[in-house]
């Protein structure tokens, strides 16, 4: 055992050298997120073309617009704005703009304290 944490490759001596941690790389502590409730997922109410308004890692509030859905079959119809159903951090954004009804468009997760996971 070389002193690595049980979750690092160095713990099992698979990789030689010092174990790199977020702190040793000058990075901030990790943020743990949880998205396990219906309010965390914004889905397409109909098929269309999704235009995203938010970035990964961005904090959003309830009812904040996260994007809008354009209707390809009805270009005369105004786009429908998709609102966040919860406050939190954007952790997933749909990368394919063309969306079918019920496709997940944006996930907004809540921060979790590591002690809550024990």
Rosetta blueprint (number, residue, H / E / L):
1 X L
2 X L
3 X L
4 X L
5 X L
6 X L
7 X L
8 X L
9 X H
10 X H
11 X H
12 X H
13 X L
14 X L
15 X L
16 X L
17 X L
18 X L
19 X L
20 X L
21 X L
22 X L
23 X L
24 X L
25 X L
26 X L
27 X L
28 X L
29 X L
30 X L
31 X L
32 X E
33 X E
34 X E
35 X L
36 X L
37 X L
38 X H
39 X H
40 X H
41 X E
42 X E
43 X E
44 X L
45 X L
46 X L
47 X L
48 X E
49 X E
50 X E
51 X E
52 X E
53 X L
54 X L
55 X L
56 X L
57 X L
58 X L
59 X E
60 X E
61 X L
62 X L
63 X L
64 X L
65 X E
66 X E
67 X E
68 X E
69 X E
70 X E
71 X L
72 X L
73 X L
74 X L
75 X L
76 X L
77 X L
78 X L
79 X L
80 X E
81 X E
82 X E
83 X E
84 X L
85 X L
86 X L
87 X L
88 X E
89 X E
90 X E
91 X E
92 X E
93 X E
94 X L
95 X L
96 X L
97 X L
98 X E
99 X E
100 X L
101 X L
102 X L
103 X L
104 X E
105 X E
106 X E
107 X E
108 X E
109 X E
110 X E
111 X E
112 X E
113 X L
114 X H
115 X H
116 X H
117 X H
118 X L
